Amino acid sequence: MSSTHFGFETVDETQKANRVRGVFDSVASRYDIMNDLMSMGLHRAWKAYTVAVANLKAGDKVLDIAGGTGDLARAFARKVGERGMVVHTDINEAMLRTGRERLLDEGLVLPTNLCDAEALPYKDNSFDLVSVAFGLRNMTHKDLALAEMCRVLRPGGRLLVLEFSRIAEPLRKPYDWYSFKVLPRLGQMIAGDADSYRYLAESIRMHPAQAELKAMMKTAGFGHVDVHNLTGGVVALHVGIKC
C-alpha cells in the first residue's frame, strides 16, 4: 500500500481524505473566526490580492475548488455578474454547507457542489478561471488534482493557487514558534480543538515550496506559471496559464 503524510504523520494514502475530513468537520463552525485570529486579518488581504490578479470580467465562468466558507466565491460572483457563473465546491460537506448558508444570507445563490478535486465532475475546457485557496496542501494526490484543474480550463484559462508556502529564512524561527506554540492554543480556546490546528501547522511544512509547486503545475499542463510571494513567503499565489 502507498503512504502519504497527514501533517508530520505517515499514513496509508487511503486514510488521508477521511482524516482531513475530520479536521474540517471539527473546525467548520469557527473557521472564519480562527482565520482572522490566526492570520491577524491578513487572509483578507491575501484573498483580495487574488481577486485583483484574477482580473475577471462580466460573463466569465469560474470554478472555486475547496471553496469552504465562500470568501472567494462571493468576490468572484460580484465580478462576473449575472451573465457569468461561479461554481462553489468543496470535498467537505460541513465546510460547503457553512459557505452555502453564508452566501445565501448575503443574497447570493451559486451552484454548490460536493466534489473531489482529484476527479472533477466537469467537462473539458469548461471554465475561464479555476481557483483553490488553502486547499491544495490537504489533497492526497496533488498532481492528479492539478491535472484535473488544467483539464477543465479552456485553453488560455488560468489557475490561481493561493496557499501557505516557504517563508523567508529570517522569519522562520518566530513563525515556527507561533505555528506550533500559539496556534494550537488558539484552536483549543476558540474552536475547542488544538489537534486540528496542530495538523494545519504541520501540513504547511509538508506542502511543496514555491519552486516545487511551480514545477508541478508545469508538469500538469500549465505552459506559464508566475509566483507571487505574499508576506515574506508565508503565502504564495501561483498563477498558471493553460497551454
C-alpha positions as CSV (number, residue, x, y, z in Angstrom):
1,M,0.0,0.0,0.0
2,S,1.1,3.5,-0.7
3,S,1.7,6.0,2.1
4,T,1.4,9.8,2.3
5,H,1.6,12.4,5.0
6,F,-1.0,13.7,7.4
7,G,0.9,16.6,8.9
8,F,4.1,15.0,10.2
9,E,2.4,11.6,10.5
10,T,2.8,9.0,7.8
11,V,-0.5,7.3,6.9
12,D,-1.9,5.0,4.3
13,E,-2.9,7.2,1.4
14,T,-6.5,5.7,1.5
15,Q,-6.9,7.2,5.1
16,K,-5.8,10.8,4.4
17,A,-9.1,12.1,2.9
18,N,-11.0,10.8,5.9
19,R,-8.5,12.3,8.4
20,V,-8.6,15.7,6.6
21,R,-12.4,15.5,6.6
22,G,-12.4,15.0,10.3
23,V,-10.3,18.1,10.8
24,F,-12.6,20.3,8.8
25,D,-15.8,18.8,10.3
26,S,-14.3,19.9,13.6
27,V,-13.4,23.5,12.6
28,A,-16.1,24.4,10.1
29,S,-18.3,26.4,12.5
30,R,-15.4,28.5,13.8
31,Y,-13.3,28.6,10.6
32,D,-13.8,32.2,9.8
33,I,-13.1,33.5,13.3
34,M,-10.0,31.3,13.5
35,N,-8.8,32.6,10.1
36,D,-9.0,36.2,11.4
37,L,-7.2,35.3,14.6
38,M,-4.5,33.0,13.1
39,S,-3.5,35.5,10.3
40,M,-4.3,38.6,12.3
41,G,-6.7,39.5,9.5
42,L,-4.1,39.1,6.7
43,H,-6.0,36.4,5.0
44,R,-8.5,39.0,3.8
45,A,-5.6,41.0,2.1
46,W,-4.3,37.8,0.5
47,K,-7.7,36.9,-0.9
48,A,-8.3,40.5,-2.1
49,Y,-5.0,40.3,-3.9
50,T,-6.0,37.0,-5.5
51,V,-9.3,38.6,-6.7
52,A,-7.4,41.5,-8.2
53,V,-5.0,39.2,-10.0
54,A,-7.9,37.1,-11.3
55,N,-9.0,40.2,-13.3
56,L,-12.4,38.7,-14.1
57,K,-14.8,40.2,-16.5
58,A,-18.6,40.0,-16.8
59,G,-19.7,36.7,-18.2
60,D,-16.6,34.7,-17.1
61,K,-17.1,31.1,-15.8
62,V,-15.2,30.3,-12.6
63,L,-14.7,27.1,-10.6
64,D,-13.8,27.7,-6.9
65,I,-12.3,24.5,-5.5
66,A,-12.1,23.9,-1.7
67,G,-14.2,27.0,-1.6
68,G,-15.1,26.5,2.1
69,T,-17.0,29.4,3.6
70,G,-17.2,31.2,0.3
71,D,-14.9,34.2,0.6
72,L,-13.5,33.9,-3.0
73,A,-16.8,32.7,-4.5
74,R,-18.6,35.8,-3.2
75,A,-15.9,38.2,-4.5
76,F,-15.8,36.4,-7.9
77,A,-19.6,36.4,-8.3
78,R,-19.6,40.2,-8.0
79,K,-17.0,40.4,-10.8
80,V,-18.6,38.1,-13.3
81,G,-22.2,39.4,-12.8
82,E,-25.4,37.8,-13.8
83,R,-24.0,36.7,-17.2
84,G,-21.2,34.8,-15.6
85,M,-21.1,31.8,-13.3
86,V,-19.2,30.9,-10.2
87,V,-19.3,27.2,-9.1
88,H,-18.6,26.8,-5.3
89,T,-17.2,23.4,-4.4
90,D,-15.6,21.6,-1.6
91,I,-14.9,17.9,-0.7
92,N,-16.1,18.6,2.9
93,E,-19.8,18.8,3.5
94,A,-19.6,20.8,6.7
95,M,-17.5,23.4,5.1
96,L,-19.6,23.6,2.0
97,R,-22.8,23.8,4.0
98,T,-21.4,26.7,6.1
99,G,-20.3,28.5,2.9
100,R,-23.6,28.0,1.1
101,E,-25.6,29.3,4.1
102,R,-23.3,32.3,4.4
103,L,-23.7,33.1,0.7
104,L,-27.5,32.7,0.9
105,D,-27.6,35.1,3.8
106,E,-25.9,37.6,1.6
107,G,-28.4,37.0,-1.2
108,L,-26.0,35.0,-3.4
109,V,-27.4,31.8,-5.0
110,L,-24.5,30.0,-6.6
111,P,-24.1,26.4,-8.0
112,T,-22.7,24.5,-5.0
113,N,-21.3,21.0,-5.5
114,L,-19.7,18.5,-3.1
115,C,-16.8,17.1,-5.2
116,D,-13.3,15.7,-5.1
117,A,-10.7,17.9,-6.9
118,E,-8.8,14.7,-8.0
119,A,-11.9,13.7,-10.1
120,L,-13.8,16.8,-11.1
121,P,-17.3,16.2,-12.5
122,Y,-17.0,18.8,-15.2
123,K,-16.3,18.7,-18.9
124,D,-13.0,19.6,-20.6
125,N,-12.5,23.3,-21.3
126,S,-15.4,24.4,-19.2
127,F,-14.0,27.4,-17.2
128,D,-12.1,30.6,-17.7
129,L,-10.7,30.5,-14.2
130,V,-10.1,27.9,-11.6
131,S,-9.1,28.8,-8.0
132,V,-8.1,26.9,-5.0
133,A,-7.3,28.8,-1.8
134,F,-5.7,27.0,1.2
135,G,-6.9,23.6,0.0
136,L,-4.2,22.1,-2.2
137,R,-2.0,21.1,0.6
138,N,-4.7,18.9,2.1
139,M,-5.1,16.9,-1.1
140,T,-3.7,13.4,-1.2
141,H,-2.6,13.4,-4.9
142,K,-1.8,17.0,-5.7
143,D,-0.5,16.0,-9.2
144,L,-3.9,14.5,-10.1
145,A,-5.8,17.5,-8.7
146,L,-3.6,19.9,-10.7
147,A,-4.1,17.9,-13.9
148,E,-7.9,17.9,-13.3
149,M,-7.9,21.7,-12.8
150,C,-5.9,22.1,-16.1
151,R,-8.3,19.7,-17.9
152,V,-11.5,21.7,-17.0
153,L,-9.9,25.1,-18.0
154,R,-10.3,26.4,-21.5
155,P,-7.0,27.0,-23.5
156,G,-5.6,30.2,-22.2
157,G,-7.6,29.9,-18.9
158,R,-5.8,30.4,-15.6
159,L,-5.4,28.5,-12.4
160,L,-4.9,30.5,-9.2
161,V,-3.4,28.6,-6.3
162,L,-3.3,30.6,-3.0
163,E,-1.5,28.5,-0.4
164,F,0.8,28.7,2.6
165,S,4.3,28.4,1.4
166,R,8.0,28.6,2.3
167,I,8.7,31.6,4.4
168,A,11.8,33.7,4.1
169,E,14.7,32.4,6.3
170,P,15.0,35.3,8.8
171,L,11.3,34.9,9.7
172,R,11.4,31.1,10.1
173,K,12.1,30.7,13.8
174,P,9.5,33.2,15.0
175,Y,7.0,31.7,12.5
176,D,7.6,28.2,13.8
177,W,7.2,29.3,17.4
178,Y,3.9,31.0,16.5
179,S,2.7,28.0,14.4
180,F,3.4,25.3,17.0
181,K,3.0,27.1,20.3
182,V,0.4,29.7,19.7
183,L,-1.9,28.3,17.0
184,P,-2.9,25.1,18.9
185,R,-3.7,27.1,22.0
186,L,-5.9,29.4,19.9
187,G,-7.5,26.4,18.4
188,Q,-8.3,25.0,21.8
189,M,-9.6,28.3,23.2
190,I,-11.8,29.3,20.2
191,A,-12.7,26.0,18.5
192,G,-12.1,23.6,21.3
193,D,-9.7,21.7,19.1
194,A,-5.9,22.0,19.5
195,D,-5.1,18.9,17.4
196,S,-6.7,20.1,14.2
197,Y,-4.7,23.4,14.3
198,R,-1.5,21.5,15.1
199,Y,-2.2,19.4,11.9
200,L,-2.8,22.6,9.9
201,A,0.6,23.9,11.0
202,E,2.3,20.6,10.2
203,S,0.6,20.4,6.8
204,I,2.1,23.8,5.8
205,R,5.6,22.4,6.4
206,M,4.9,19.3,4.3
207,H,3.5,21.3,1.3
208,P,5.8,21.9,-1.7
209,A,7.7,25.1,-1.6
210,Q,7.3,27.7,-4.3
211,A,9.7,26.3,-7.0
212,E,8.5,22.8,-6.5
213,L,4.8,23.7,-6.8
214,K,5.6,25.7,-9.9
215,A,7.3,22.7,-11.5
216,M,4.3,20.5,-10.6
217,M,1.9,23.0,-12.3
218,K,4.0,22.9,-15.4
219,T,4.0,19.1,-15.4
220,A,0.2,19.2,-15.1
221,G,-0.1,21.2,-18.4
222,F,0.4,24.9,-17.5
223,G,2.7,26.5,-20.0
224,H,3.5,29.5,-17.9
225,V,3.4,29.9,-14.1
226,D,4.1,33.1,-12.1
227,V,4.7,33.0,-8.4
228,H,3.7,36.0,-6.2
229,N,5.2,35.8,-2.7
230,L,3.0,37.5,-0.1
231,T,4.0,38.5,3.5
232,G,7.6,37.2,3.1
233,G,6.5,33.9,1.6
234,V,4.1,33.0,4.4
235,V,1.7,32.6,1.5
236,A,2.3,32.4,-2.2
237,L,-0.1,32.9,-5.1
238,H,0.8,30.6,-8.1
239,V,-0.8,31.7,-11.4
240,G,-0.8,29.1,-14.1
241,I,-1.9,29.6,-17.7
242,K,-3.1,26.6,-19.6
243,C,-1.4,26.0,-23.0
